């Protein structure tokens, strides 16, 4: 499949980050982005030197040959860093639905 004209194949990892402060899109727009080794920390630094740091909240990985798109449903026990967390952090019914479509091309 393709995501905004970038072909995705083989092993794909999708990481979700939680950030140390809420700045919205403006906090990362026009910023330099640095990803730590292993992708555990992502740091954005804007031209004024303001840094916004995110740490991995959870992630999902799959091999494209095993799944048919446009969507992929992952239950709580299939999501890394979620399955071992208490239900108070991620409910028992927590799941992730990944939908791939061509609408991102229209955002350019």
Phi and psi restraints in degrees (value plus and minus 20) as a CYANA .aco file:
   2 UNK   PHI    -143.0  -103.0
   2 UNK   PSI     126.5   166.5
   3 UNK   PHI    -146.2  -106.2
   3 UNK   PSI      88.7   128.7
   4 UNK   PHI      33.3    73.3
   4 UNK   PSI      27.4    67.4
   5 UNK   PHI      47.6    87.6
   5 UNK   PSI      -8.1    31.9
   6 UNK   PHI    -122.8   -82.8
   6 UNK   PSI      95.8   135.8
   7 UNK   PHI     -86.5   -46.5
   7 UNK   PSI     113.7   153.7
   8 UNK   PHI    -131.9   -91.9
   8 UNK   PSI     105.9   145.9
   9 UNK   PHI    -172.2  -132.2
   9 UNK   PSI     143.3   183.3
  10 UNK   PHI      45.3    85.3
  10 UNK   PSI    -153.1  -113.1
  11 UNK   PHI    -101.4   -61.4
  11 UNK   PSI     107.7   147.7
  12 UNK   PHI    -142.6  -102.6
  12 UNK   PSI     115.9   155.9
  13 UNK   PHI    -142.0  -102.0
  13 UNK   PSI     112.6   152.6
  14 UNK   PHI    -141.2  -101.2
  14 UNK   PSI      95.6   135.6
  15 UNK   PHI    -126.2   -86.2
  15 UNK   PSI     121.0   161.0
  16 UNK   PHI    -135.1   -95.1
  16 UNK   PSI     110.4   150.4
  17 UNK   PHI    -133.5   -93.5
  17 UNK   PSI     130.8   170.8
  18 UNK   PHI    -132.1   -92.1
  18 UNK   PSI     116.3   156.3
  19 UNK   PHI    -125.0   -85.0
  19 UNK   PSI     131.9   171.9
  20 UNK   PHI     -90.4   -50.4
  20 UNK   PSI     -41.7    -1.7
  21 UNK   PHI    -169.1  -129.1
  21 UNK   PSI     130.7   170.7
  22 UNK   PHI    -106.3   -66.3
  22 UNK   PSI      98.2   138.2
  23 UNK   PHI    -151.4  -111.4
  23 UNK   PSI     -26.2    13.8
  24 UNK   PHI      44.1    84.1
  24 UNK   PSI    -184.2  -144.2
  25 UNK   PHI     -82.1   -42.1
  25 UNK   PSI     -52.5   -12.5
  26 UNK   PHI     -82.5   -42.5
  26 UNK   PSI     -47.4    -7.4
  27 UNK   PHI     -89.7   -49.7
  27 UNK   PSI     -44.2    -4.2
  28 UNK   PHI    -135.7   -95.7
  28 UNK   PSI     -30.8     9.2
  29 UNK   PHI     -84.0   -44.0
  29 UNK   PSI     114.3   154.3
  30 UNK   PHI      40.7    80.7
  30 UNK   PSI       8.7    48.7
  31 UNK   PHI    -125.8   -85.8
  31 UNK   PSI     134.3   174.3
  32 UNK   PHI    -101.4   -61.4
  32 UNK   PSI     121.9   161.9
  33 UNK   PHI    -138.8   -98.8
  33 UNK   PSI     113.2   153.2
  34 UNK   PHI    -146.4  -106.4
  34 UNK   PSI     111.3   151.3
  35 UNK   PHI    -130.2   -90.2
  35 UNK   PSI     107.5   147.5
  36 UNK   PHI     -89.4   -49.4
  36 UNK   PSI     144.0   184.0
  37 UNK   PHI     -79.1   -39.1
  37 UNK   PSI     109.3   149.3
  38 UNK   PHI      65.1   105.1
  38 UNK   PSI     -25.0    15.0
  39 UNK   PHI      49.5    89.5
  39 UNK   PSI      -1.1    38.9
  40 UNK   PHI     -96.5   -56.5
  40 UNK   PSI     -45.8    -5.8
  41 UNK   PHI    -152.2  -112.2
  41 UNK   PSI     115.9   155.9
  42 UNK   PHI    -141.5  -101.5
  42 UNK   PSI     112.7   152.7
  43 UNK   PHI    -144.8  -104.8
  43 UNK   PSI     107.9   147.9
  44 UNK   PHI    -128.7   -88.7
  44 UNK   PSI     116.6   156.6
  45 UNK   PHI    -151.4  -111.4
  45 UNK   PSI     100.7   140.7
  46 UNK   PHI    -102.6   -62.6
  46 UNK   PSI     151.0   191.0
  47 UNK   PHI     -79.0   -39.0
  47 UNK   PSI     -43.2    -3.2
  48 UNK   PHI    -104.1   -64.1
  48 UNK   PSI     -21.0    19.0
  49 UNK   PHI      70.1   110.1
  49 UNK   PSI     -16.5    23.5
  50 UNK   PHI     -96.4   -56.4
  50 UNK   PSI     107.2   147.2
  51 UNK   PHI    -123.8   -83.8
  51 UNK   PSI     120.3   160.3
  52 UNK   PHI    -144.7  -104.7
  52 UNK   PSI     103.0   143.0
  53 UNK   PHI    -135.5   -95.5
  53 UNK   PSI     113.2   153.2
  54 UNK   PHI    -141.0  -101.0
  54 UNK   PSI     124.9   164.9
  55 UNK   PHI    -137.5   -97.5
  55 UNK   PSI     127.2   167.2
  56 UNK   PHI     -78.5   -38.5
  56 UNK   PSI     106.7   146.7
  57 UNK   PHI    -110.7   -70.7
  57 UNK   PSI     -66.8   -26.8
  58 UNK   PHI    -185.2  -145.2
  58 UNK   PSI     150.0   190.0
  59 UNK   PHI    -171.0  -131.0
  59 UNK   PSI     140.5   180.5
  60 UNK   PHI    -149.5  -109.5
  60 UNK   PSI     122.5   162.5
  61 UNK   PHI    -153.7  -113.7
  61 UNK   PSI     124.6   164.6
  62 UNK   PHI    -176.4  -136.4
  62 UNK   PSI     143.1   183.1
  63 UNK   PHI    -124.3   -84.3
  63 UNK   PSI     109.0   149.0
  64 UNK   PHI     -82.6   -42.6
  64 UNK   PSI     -45.5    -5.5
  65 UNK   PHI     -94.4   -54.4
  65 UNK   PSI     -33.3     6.7
  66 UNK   PHI    -116.9   -76.9
  66 UNK   PSI     -24.8    15.2
  67 UNK   PHI    -152.1  -112.1
  67 UNK   PSI     121.0   161.0
  68 UNK   PHI    -120.6   -80.6
  68 UNK   PSI     109.4   149.4
  69 UNK   PHI    -119.1   -79.1
  69 UNK   PSI     140.7   180.7
  70 UNK   PHI    -114.2   -74.2
  70 UNK   PSI     -20.9    19.1
  71 UNK   PHI    -161.7  -121.7
  71 UNK   PSI     137.3   177.3
  72 UNK   PHI    -158.0  -118.0
  72 UNK   PSI     106.7   146.7
  73 UNK   PHI    -127.5   -87.5
  73 UNK   PSI     107.6   147.6
  74 UNK   PHI    -140.4  -100.4
  74 UNK   PSI     105.7   145.7
  75 UNK   PHI     -99.1   -59.1
  75 UNK   PSI     145.2   185.2
  76 UNK   PHI     -69.4   -29.4
  76 UNK   PSI     -64.8   -24.8
  77 UNK   PHI     -91.6   -51.6
  77 UNK   PSI     -27.2    12.8
  78 UNK   PHI    -122.3   -82.3
  78 UNK   PSI     -18.2    21.8
  79 UNK   PHI    -128.4   -88.4
  79 UNK   PSI      99.0   139.0
  80 UNK   PHI     -82.4   -42.4
  80 UNK   PSI     118.6   158.6
  81 UNK   PHI      53.6    93.6
  81 UNK   PSI     -19.2    20.8
  82 UNK   PHI    -126.0   -86.0
  82 UNK   PSI     -63.5   -23.5
  83 UNK   PHI     -78.5   -38.5
  83 UNK   PSI     -47.1    -7.1
  84 UNK   PHI    -118.5   -78.5
  84 UNK   PSI     -20.8    19.2
  85 UNK   PHI    -104.2   -64.2
  85 UNK   PSI     135.2   175.2
  86 UNK   PHI     -87.4   -47.4
  86 UNK   PSI     134.1   174.1
  87 UNK   PHI     -81.5   -41.5
  87 UNK   PSI     -40.5    -0.5
  88 UNK   PHI     -89.4   -49.4
  88 UNK   PSI     -43.8    -3.8
  89 UNK   PHI    -113.3   -73.3
  89 UNK   PSI     -64.6   -24.6
  90 UNK   PHI    -151.7  -111.7
  90 UNK   PSI      95.8   135.8
  91 UNK   PHI     -79.2   -39.2
  91 UNK   PSI     142.5   182.5
  92 UNK   PHI     -80.9   -40.9
  92 UNK   PSI     -49.5    -9.5
  93 UNK   PHI    -110.1   -70.1
  93 UNK   PSI     -16.5    23.5
  94 UNK   PHI     -78.6   -38.6
  94 UNK   PSI     116.2   156.2
  95 UNK   PHI    -171.1  -131.1
  95 UNK   PSI     151.6   191.6
  96 UNK   PHI    -152.2  -112.2
  96 UNK   PSI     106.5   146.5
  97 UNK   PHI    -132.6   -92.6
  97 UNK   PSI      97.1   137.1
  98 UNK   PHI    -125.0   -85.0
  98 UNK   PSI      98.7   138.7
  99 UNK   PHI    -134.5   -94.5
  99 UNK   PSI     110.6   150.6
 100 UNK   PHI    -132.4   -92.4
 100 UNK   PSI     107.1   147.1
 101 UNK   PHI    -166.4  -126.4
 101 UNK   PSI     157.6   197.6
 102 UNK   PHI    -113.1   -73.1
 102 UNK   PSI      -9.4    30.6
 103 UNK   PHI     -88.2   -48.2
 103 UNK   PSI     -40.9    -0.9
 104 UNK   PHI     -85.5   -45.5
 104 UNK   PSI     -49.1    -9.1
 105 UNK   PHI     -82.3   -42.3
 105 UNK   PSI     -50.6   -10.6
 106 UNK   PHI     -93.8   -53.8
 106 UNK   PSI     -35.6     4.4
 107 UNK   PHI    -100.2   -60.2
 107 UNK   PSI     -32.5     7.5
